[in-house]
Amino acid sequence: MATATLPASFSWTALGLATLALVFALFNIWLAFGRPLYLSWRHPQFEHRHVSGIPVVGNVIAVMAVIVGSGTLGTSLLALLAILVDIGGLPWFVIFTWRDQTLWEPR
């Protein structure tokens, strides 16, 4: 049985997409935790307003990377890392709202 191999361009494209998803994840972490800490340290009187970042975009790019890369190990691991780290993504939405009864109770 012959195994299908991807052209090198698809592998590099998928790896680039997974890396981009990780960049979005790190940007969301910075906006959620790093920016408020920095502003409270540098400007204590500054009134912090919540910044949402770019939610879900990193997850969509990570899924696209896995599809383009046809599930190659390196791309899949990098995309999984991006999904787990991206606090603006869908898994974290469920984690943050798990105990919120207004979302999960039938009306």
N, CA, C and O atoms as a GROMACS GRO file, in nm:
protein
  428
    1MET      N    1   0.084  -0.117   0.000
    1MET     CA    2   0.000   0.000   0.000
    1MET      C    3   0.089   0.124   0.000
    1MET      O    4   0.178   0.138   0.084
    2ALA      N    5   0.064   0.212  -0.092
    2ALA     CA    6   0.145   0.332  -0.104
    2ALA      C    7   0.090   0.440  -0.011
    2ALA      O    8  -0.031   0.455   0.004
    3THR      N    9   0.181   0.512   0.051
    3THR     CA   10   0.138   0.623   0.136
    3THR      C   11   0.154   0.752   0.059
    3THR      O   12   0.250   0.772  -0.015
    4ALA      N   13   0.059   0.838   0.078
    4ALA     CA   14   0.062   0.968   0.010
    4ALA      C   15   0.151   1.063   0.090
    4ALA      O   16   0.139   1.074   0.212
    5THR      N   17   0.239   1.130   0.020
    5THR     CA   18   0.322   1.230   0.085
    5THR      C   19   0.282   1.368   0.034
    5THR      O   20   0.242   1.385  -0.081
    6LEU      N   21   0.294   1.463   0.121
    6LEU     CA   22   0.260   1.600   0.084
    6LEU      C   23   0.376   1.666   0.012
    6LEU      O   24   0.492   1.637   0.041
    7PRO      N   25   0.345   1.754  -0.082
    7PRO     CA   26   0.452   1.835  -0.139
    7PRO      C   27   0.512   1.924  -0.030
    7PRO      O   28   0.445   1.959   0.068
    8ALA      N   29   0.636   1.959  -0.047
    8ALA     CA   30   0.705   2.038   0.054
    8ALA      C   31   0.637   2.173   0.077
    8ALA      O   32   0.640   2.226   0.188
    9SER      N   33   0.576   2.229  -0.027
    9SER     CA   34   0.511   2.360  -0.011
    9SER      C   35   0.393   2.352   0.085
    9SER      O   36   0.370   2.445   0.162
   10PHE      N   37   0.317   2.241   0.083
   10PHE     CA   38   0.206   2.226   0.177
   10PHE      C   39   0.256   2.212   0.320
   10PHE      O   40   0.195   2.266   0.412
   11SER      N   41   0.366   2.141   0.339
   11SER     CA   42   0.420   2.125   0.474
   11SER      C   43   0.466   2.259   0.530
   11SER      O   44   0.438   2.290   0.646
   12TRP      N   45   0.535   2.338   0.450
   12TRP     CA   46   0.581   2.468   0.497
   12TRP      C   47   0.465   2.564   0.518
   12TRP      O   48   0.467   2.643   0.612
   13THR      N   49   0.366   2.558   0.432
   13THR     CA   50   0.248   2.642   0.448
   13THR      C   51   0.175   2.608   0.577
   13THR      O   52   0.133   2.697   0.651
   14ALA      N   53   0.158   2.480   0.603
   14ALA     CA   54   0.089   2.436   0.724
   14ALA      C   55   0.167   2.476   0.848
   14ALA      O   56   0.108   2.519   0.948
   15LEU      N   57   0.298   2.462   0.844
   15LEU     CA   58   0.381   2.502   0.957
   15LEU      C   59   0.374   2.653   0.978
   15LEU      O   60   0.373   2.700   1.092
   16GLY      N   61   0.371   2.728   0.870
   16GLY     CA   62   0.357   2.874   0.881
   16GLY      C   63   0.223   2.913   0.940
   16GLY      O   64   0.216   3.005   1.022
   17LEU      N   65   0.116   2.845   0.899
   17LEU     CA   66  -0.016   2.874   0.956
   17LEU      C   67  -0.021   2.840   1.105
   17LEU      O   68  -0.078   2.915   1.184
   18ALA      N   69   0.038   2.727   1.143
   18ALA     CA   70   0.041   2.689   1.284
   18ALA      C   71   0.122   2.789   1.366
   18ALA      O   72   0.085   2.822   1.479
   19THR      N   73   0.231   2.839   1.310
   19THR     CA   74   0.311   2.940   1.378
   19THR      C   75   0.232   3.070   1.391
   19THR      O   76   0.238   3.135   1.495
   20LEU      N   77   0.159   3.107   1.287
   20LEU     CA   78   0.075   3.227   1.293
   20LEU      C   79  -0.033   3.211   1.400
   20LEU      O   80  -0.064   3.307   1.471
   21ALA      N   81  -0.091   3.093   1.412
   21ALA     CA   82  -0.190   3.068   1.517
   21ALA      C   83  -0.128   3.084   1.654
   21ALA      O   84  -0.192   3.137   1.746
   22LEU      N   85  -0.004   3.040   1.670
   22LEU     CA   86   0.065   3.055   1.798
   22LEU      C   87   0.095   3.203   1.827
   22LEU      O   88   0.090   3.245   1.942
   23VAL      N   89   0.126   3.280   1.724
   23VAL     CA   90   0.149   3.424   1.742
   23VAL      C   91   0.020   3.492   1.790
   23VAL      O   92   0.024   3.576   1.880
   24PHE      N   93  -0.095   3.456   1.730
   24PHE     CA   94  -0.223   3.510   1.776
   24PHE      C   95  -0.250   3.471   1.921
   24PHE      O   96  -0.300   3.552   1.999
   25ALA      N   97  -0.216   3.348   1.958
   25ALA     CA   98  -0.237   3.301   2.095
   25ALA      C   99  -0.151   3.381   2.192
   25ALA      O  100  -0.200   3.422   2.298
   26LEU      N  101  -0.026   3.404   2.158
   26LEU     CA  102   0.061   3.481   2.246
   26LEU      C  103   0.016   3.627   2.255
   26LEU      O  104   0.029   3.690   2.360
   27PHE      N  105  -0.035   3.681   2.145
   27PHE     CA  106  -0.088   3.817   2.146
   27PHE      C  107  -0.208   3.827   2.239
   27PHE      O  108  -0.221   3.925   2.313
   28ASN      N  109  -0.296   3.728   2.236
   28ASN     CA  110  -0.412   3.728   2.325
   28ASN      C  111  -0.370   3.716   2.471
   28ASN      O  112  -0.430   3.780   2.558
   29ILE      N  113  -0.266   3.636   2.498
   29ILE     CA  114  -0.215   3.626   2.635
   29ILE      C  115  -0.159   3.761   2.680
   29ILE      O  116  -0.182   3.803   2.794
   30TRP      N  117  -0.086   3.828   2.592
   30TRP     CA  118  -0.032   3.959   2.626
   30TRP      C  119  -0.144   4.058   2.658
   30TRP      O  120  -0.135   4.132   2.756
   31LEU      N  121  -0.249   4.059   2.576
   31LEU     CA  122  -0.358   4.153   2.600
   31LEU      C  123  -0.435   4.120   2.727
   31LEU      O  124  -0.486   4.210   2.794
   32ALA      N  125  -0.444   3.992   2.762
   32ALA     CA  126  -0.522   3.953   2.879
   32ALA      C  127  -0.443   3.970   3.009
   32ALA      O  128  -0.501   4.012   3.109
   33PHE      N  129  -0.314   3.938   3.009
   33PHE     CA  130  -0.237   3.937   3.133
   33PHE      C  131  -0.120   4.036   3.132
   33PHE      O  132  -0.101   4.109   3.229
   34GLY      N  133  -0.043   4.039   3.026
   34GLY     CA  134   0.077   4.121   3.021
   34GLY      C  135   0.048   4.270   3.020
   34GLY      O  136   0.110   4.346   3.094
   35ARG      N  137  -0.044   4.312   2.936
   35ARG     CA  138  -0.078   4.454   2.924
   35ARG      C  139  -0.133   4.511   3.054
   35ARG      O  140  -0.088   4.618   3.096
   36PRO      N  141  -0.229   4.445   3.121
   36PRO     CA  142  -0.277   4.501   3.248
   36PRO      C  143  -0.168   4.508   3.354
   36PRO      O  144  -0.162   4.605   3.430
   37LEU      N  145  -0.081   4.408   3.360
   37LEU     CA  146   0.028   4.413   3.458
   37LEU      C  147   0.125   4.526   3.426
   37LEU      O  148   0.169   4.598   3.516
   38TYR      N  149   0.157   4.541   3.299
   38TYR     CA  150   0.248   4.648   3.258
   38TYR      C  151   0.188   4.785   3.290
   38TYR      O  152   0.256   4.872   3.343
   39LEU      N  153   0.059   4.804   3.256
   39LEU     CA  154  -0.003   4.934   3.279
   39LEU      C  155  -0.017   4.964   3.428
   39LEU      O  156  -0.002   5.079   3.468
   40SER      N  157  -0.046   4.863   3.509
   40SER     CA  158  -0.057   4.889   3.653
   40SER      C  159   0.080   4.918   3.714
   40SER      O  160   0.089   4.988   3.815
   41TRP      N  161   0.185   4.866   3.655
   41TRP     CA  162   0.320   4.891   3.704
   41TRP      C  163   0.370   5.029   3.660
   41TRP      O  164   0.425   5.104   3.741
   42ARG      N  165   0.351   5.062   3.533
   42ARG     CA  166   0.403   5.187   3.479
   42ARG      C  167   0.312   5.307   3.507
   42ARG      O  168   0.361   5.417   3.530
   43HIS      N  169   0.182   5.285   3.504
   43HIS     CA  170   0.084   5.394   3.521
   43HIS      C  171  -0.020   5.351   3.624
   43HIS      O  172  -0.128   5.306   3.586
   44PRO      N  173   0.010   5.363   3.752
   44PRO     CA  174  -0.083   5.315   3.854
   44PRO      C  175  -0.218   5.386   3.853
   44PRO      O  176  -0.318   5.326   3.894
   45GLN      N  177  -0.225   5.510   3.808
   45GLN     CA  178  -0.352   5.584   3.807
   45GLN      C  179  -0.434   5.555   3.682
   45GLN      O  180  -0.549   5.596   3.673
   46PHE      N  181  -0.376   5.485   3.586
   46PHE     CA  182  -0.444   5.456   3.460
   46PHE      C  183  -0.561   5.361   3.483
   46PHE      O  184  -0.544   5.256   3.546
   47GLU      N  185  -0.678   5.398   3.432
   47GLU     CA  186  -0.794   5.311   3.446
   47GLU      C  187  -0.789   5.206   3.334
   47GLU      O  188  -0.797   5.238   3.216
   48HIS      N  189  -0.777   5.082   3.375
   48HIS     CA  190  -0.765   4.974   3.277
   48HIS      C  191  -0.901   4.938   3.220
   48HIS      O  192  -0.996   4.915   3.294
   49ARG      N  193  -0.909   4.932   3.090
   49ARG     CA  194  -1.029   4.884   3.023
   49ARG      C  195  -0.995   4.749   2.962
   49ARG      O  196  -0.884   4.726   2.915
   50HIS      N  197  -1.092   4.661   2.965
   50HIS     CA  198  -1.069   4.526   2.913
   50HIS      C  199  -1.054   4.530   2.762
   50HIS      O  200  -1.130   4.596   2.691
   51VAL      N  201  -0.955   4.458   2.714
   51VAL     CA  202  -0.930   4.447   2.572
   51VAL      C  203  -0.947   4.300   2.535
   51VAL      O  204  -0.884   4.213   2.595
   52SER      N  205  -1.031   4.273   2.437
   52SER     CA  206  -1.065   4.134   2.408
   52SER      C  207  -0.963   4.065   2.320
   52SER      O  208  -0.962   3.942   2.314
   53GLY      N  209  -0.879   4.136   2.252
   53GLY     CA  210  -0.784   4.070   2.163
   53GLY      C  211  -0.853   4.026   2.035
   53GLY      O  212  -0.942   4.094   1.983
   54ILE      N  213  -0.809   3.913   1.985
   54ILE     CA  214  -0.865   3.860   1.861
   54ILE      C  215  -0.914   3.718   1.890
   54ILE      O  216  -0.843   3.622   1.861
   55PRO      N  217  -1.033   3.704   1.947
   55PRO     CA  218  -1.079   3.571   1.985
   55PRO      C  219  -1.112   3.484   1.864
   55PRO      O  220  -1.156   3.534   1.760
   56VAL      N  221  -1.091   3.359   1.877
   56VAL     CA  222  -1.127   3.251   1.784
   56VAL      C  223  -1.043   3.251   1.657
   56VAL      O  224  -1.033   3.146   1.592
   57VAL      N  225  -0.983   3.361   1.619
   57VAL     CA  226  -0.906   3.366   1.494
   57VAL      C  227  -0.789   3.267   1.500
   57VAL      O  228  -0.763   3.197   1.402
   58GLY      N  229  -0.719   3.260   1.612
   58GLY     CA  230  -0.608   3.167   1.626
   58GLY      C  231  -0.653   3.022   1.614
   58GLY      O  232  -0.582   2.940   1.555
   59ASN      N  233  -0.770   2.990   1.670
   59ASN     CA  234  -0.822   2.855   1.658
   59ASN      C  235  -0.855   2.819   1.514
   59ASN      O  236  -0.828   2.708   1.469
   60VAL      N  237  -0.915   2.912   1.442
   60VAL     CA  238  -0.949   2.886   1.302
   60VAL      C  239  -0.823   2.866   1.219
   60VAL      O  240  -0.819   2.776   1.135
   61ILE      N  241  -0.722   2.947   1.242
   61ILE     CA  242  -0.596   2.931   1.169
   61ILE      C  243  -0.528   2.799   1.204
   61ILE      O  244  -0.470   2.735   1.116
   62ALA      N  245  -0.535   2.758   1.331
   62ALA     CA  246  -0.476   2.630   1.371
   62ALA      C  247  -0.546   2.512   1.303
   62ALA      O  248  -0.480   2.418   1.260
   63VAL      N  249  -0.677   2.518   1.294
   63VAL     CA  250  -0.751   2.412   1.224
   63VAL      C  251  -0.716   2.412   1.076
   63VAL      O  252  -0.701   2.305   1.016
   64MET      N  253  -0.702   2.530   1.016
   64MET     CA  254  -0.661   2.536   0.876
   64MET      C  255  -0.522   2.476   0.857
   64MET      O  256  -0.497   2.411   0.756
   65ALA      N  257  -0.432   2.498   0.952
   65ALA     CA  258  -0.298   2.442   0.942
   65ALA      C  259  -0.301   2.290   0.944
   65ALA      O  260  -0.229   2.225   0.869
   66VAL      N  261  -0.384   2.233   1.030
   66VAL     CA  262  -0.394   2.087   1.036
   66VAL      C  263  -0.454   2.031   0.907
   66VAL      O  264  -0.412   1.926   0.859
   67ILE      N  265  -0.552   2.101   0.853
   67ILE     CA  266  -0.614   2.055   0.728
   67ILE      C  267  -0.515   2.063   0.612
   67ILE      O  268  -0.502   1.968   0.534
   68VAL      N  269  -0.445   2.175   0.600
   68VAL     CA  270  -0.347   2.192   0.492
   68VAL      C  271  -0.233   2.093   0.507
   68VAL      O  272  -0.185   2.037   0.407
   69GLY      N  273  -0.189   2.070   0.630
   69GLY     CA  274  -0.078   1.979   0.654
   69GLY      C  275  -0.118   1.834   0.660
   69GLY      O  276  -0.032   1.747   0.680
   70SER      N  277  -0.246   1.805   0.644
   70SER     CA  278  -0.298   1.668   0.648
   70SER      C  279  -0.257   1.594   0.774
   70SER      O  280  -0.231   1.474   0.771
   71GLY      N  281  -0.251   1.666   0.884
   71GLY     CA  282  -0.226   1.603   1.013
   71GLY      C  283  -0.083   1.560   1.036
   71GLY      O  284  -0.061   1.466   1.112
   72THR      N  285   0.015   1.624   0.974
   72THR     CA  286   0.154   1.588   1.001
   72THR      C  287   0.184   1.618   1.148
   72THR      O  288   0.124   1.708   1.208
   73LEU      N  289   0.275   1.543   1.205
   73LEU     CA  290   0.298   1.547   1.349
   73LEU      C  291   0.343   1.685   1.398
   73LEU      O  292   0.287   1.736   1.495
   74GLY      N  293   0.441   1.745   1.333
   74GLY     CA  294   0.491   1.874   1.378
   74GLY      C  295   0.386   1.983   1.370
   74GLY      O  296   0.371   2.062   1.463
   75THR      N  297   0.313   1.986   1.260
   75THR     CA  298   0.208   2.086   1.244
   75THR      C  299   0.096   2.064   1.344
   75THR      O  300   0.045   2.159   1.402
   76SER      N  301   0.059   1.938   1.365
   76SER     CA  302  -0.049   1.908   1.459
   76SER      C  303  -0.011   1.946   1.601
   76SER      O  304  -0.094   2.001   1.674
   77LEU      N  305   0.111   1.918   1.642
   77LEU     CA  306   0.154   1.952   1.777
   77LEU      C  307   0.160   2.103   1.797
   77LEU      O  308   0.120   2.154   1.902
   78LEU      N  309   0.211   2.174   1.697
   78LEU     CA  310   0.218   2.320   1.708
   78LEU      C  311   0.078   2.382   1.709
   78LEU      O  312   0.052   2.477   1.783
   79ALA      N  313  -0.012   2.327   1.629
   79ALA     CA  314  -0.149   2.377   1.626
   79ALA      C  315  -0.220   2.345   1.758
   79ALA      O  316  -0.296   2.428   1.808
   80LEU      N  317  -0.196   2.227   1.815
   80LEU     CA  318  -0.255   2.193   1.944
   80LEU      C  319  -0.203   2.286   2.054
   80LEU      O  320  -0.280   2.330   2.139
   81LEU      N  321  -0.075   2.315   2.051
   81LEU     CA  322  -0.018   2.410   2.148
   81LEU      C  323  -0.083   2.546   2.134
   81LEU      O  324  -0.115   2.611   2.234
   82ALA      N  325  -0.104   2.590   2.010
   82ALA     CA  326  -0.167   2.721   1.986
   82ALA      C  327  -0.310   2.722   2.039
   82ALA      O  328  -0.353   2.822   2.096
   83ILE      N  329  -0.383   2.613   2.019
   83ILE     CA  330  -0.522   2.607   2.067
   83ILE      C  331  -0.527   2.605   2.219
   83ILE      O  332  -0.613   2.670   2.279
   84LEU      N  333  -0.436   2.533   2.282
   84LEU     CA  334  -0.436   2.526   2.428
   84LEU      C  335  -0.392   2.656   2.493
   84LEU      O  336  -0.439   2.690   2.602
   85VAL      N  337  -0.302   2.729   2.429
   85VAL     CA  338  -0.249   2.852   2.486
   85VAL      C  339  -0.339   2.972   2.458
   85VAL      O  340  -0.339   3.068   2.534
   86ASP      N  341  -0.416   2.967   2.351
   86ASP     CA  342  -0.497   3.081   2.310
   86ASP      C  343  -0.618   3.096   2.402
   86ASP      O  344  -0.715   3.022   2.390
   87ILE      N  345  -0.611   3.192   2.494
   87ILE     CA  346  -0.720   3.208   2.590
   87ILE      C  347  -0.841   3.277   2.530
   87ILE      O  348  -0.943   3.292   2.598
   88GLY      N  349  -0.834   3.318   2.406
   88GLY     CA  350  -0.949   3.374   2.337
   88GLY      C  351  -1.021   3.270   2.253
   88GLY      O  352  -1.114   3.304   2.180
   89GLY      N  353  -0.978   3.144   2.262
   89GLY     CA  354  -1.034   3.040   2.178
   89GLY      C  355  -1.153   2.969   2.239
   89GLY      O  356  -1.195   2.997   2.351
   90LEU      N  357  -1.206   2.876   2.162
   90LEU     CA  358  -1.326   2.805   2.203
   90LEU      C  359  -1.309   2.717   2.327
   90LEU      O  360  -1.399   2.716   2.411
   91PRO      N  361  -1.199   2.643   2.344
   91PRO     CA  362  -1.187   2.564   2.467
   91PRO      C  363  -1.188   2.650   2.593
   91PRO      O  364  -1.244   2.611   2.695
   92TRP      N  365  -1.126   2.767   2.587
   92TRP     CA  366  -1.121   2.854   2.704
   92TRP      C  367  -1.255   2.920   2.730
   92TRP      O  368  -1.286   2.953   2.845
   93PHE      N  369  -1.336   2.939   2.628
   93PHE     CA  370  -1.471   2.990   2.649
   93PHE      C  371  -1.550   2.893   2.737
   93PHE      O  372  -1.620   2.935   2.829
   94VAL      N  373  -1.539   2.765   2.707
   94VAL     CA  374  -1.609   2.665   2.787
   94VAL      C  375  -1.554   2.662   2.930
   94VAL      O  376  -1.630   2.653   3.026
   95ILE      N  377  -1.422   2.670   2.944
   95ILE     CA  378  -1.361   2.667   3.077
   95ILE      C  379  -1.404   2.788   3.160
   95ILE      O  380  -1.438   2.773   3.277
   96PHE      N  381  -1.402   2.906   3.101
   96PHE     CA  382  -1.436   3.027   3.175
   96PHE      C  383  -1.585   3.036   3.209
   96PHE      O  384  -1.622   3.101   3.307
   97THR      N  385  -1.670   2.974   3.130
   97THR     CA  386  -1.815   2.985   3.153
   97THR      C  387  -1.876   2.857   3.208
   97THR      O  388  -1.998   2.844   3.210
   98TRP      N  389  -1.796   2.764   3.252
   98TRP     CA  390  -1.846   2.634   3.295
   98TRP      C  391  -1.947   2.646   3.409
   98TRP      O  392  -2.047   2.575   3.409
   99ARG      N  393  -1.922   2.732   3.505
   99ARG     CA  394  -2.010   2.744   3.622
   99ARG      C  395  -2.114   2.855   3.607
   99ARG      O  396  -2.188   2.883   3.702
  100ASP      N  397  -2.121   2.917   3.493
  100ASP     CA  398  -2.219   3.022   3.471
  100ASP      C  399  -2.353   2.957   3.436
  100ASP      O  400  -2.372   2.908   3.324
  101GLN      N  401  -2.445   2.957   3.530
  101GLN     CA  402  -2.573   2.887   3.513
  101GLN      C  403  -2.659   2.949   3.403
  101GLN      O  404  -2.742   2.880   3.344
  102THR      N  405  -2.643   3.078   3.375
  102THR     CA  406  -2.727   3.141   3.275
  102THR      C  407  -2.699   3.089   3.134
  102THR      O  408  -2.786   3.097   3.048
  103LEU      N  409  -2.580   3.035   3.111
  103LEU     CA  410  -2.550   2.983   2.978
  103LEU      C  411  -2.591   2.838   2.960
  103LEU      O  412  -2.622   2.796   2.848
  104TRP      N  413  -2.591   2.759   3.067
  104TRP     CA  414  -2.609   2.616   3.053
  104TRP      C  415  -2.744   2.564   3.099
  104TRP      O  416  -2.781   2.451   3.066
  105GLU      N  417  -2.820   2.643   3.173
  105GLU     CA  418  -2.951   2.600   3.221
  105GLU      C  419  -3.056   2.618   3.112
  105GLU      O  420  -3.057   2.722   3.045
  106PRO      N  421  -3.144   2.521   3.094
  106PRO     CA  422  -3.255   2.542   2.999
  106PRO      C  423  -3.352   2.644   3.055
  106PRO      O  424  -3.372   2.653   3.176
  107ARG      N  425  -3.412   2.719   2.968
  107ARG     CA  426  -3.504   2.826   3.013
  107ARG      C  427  -3.646   2.779   3.011
  107ARG      O  428  -3.737   2.854   3.045
   0.00000   0.00000   0.00000
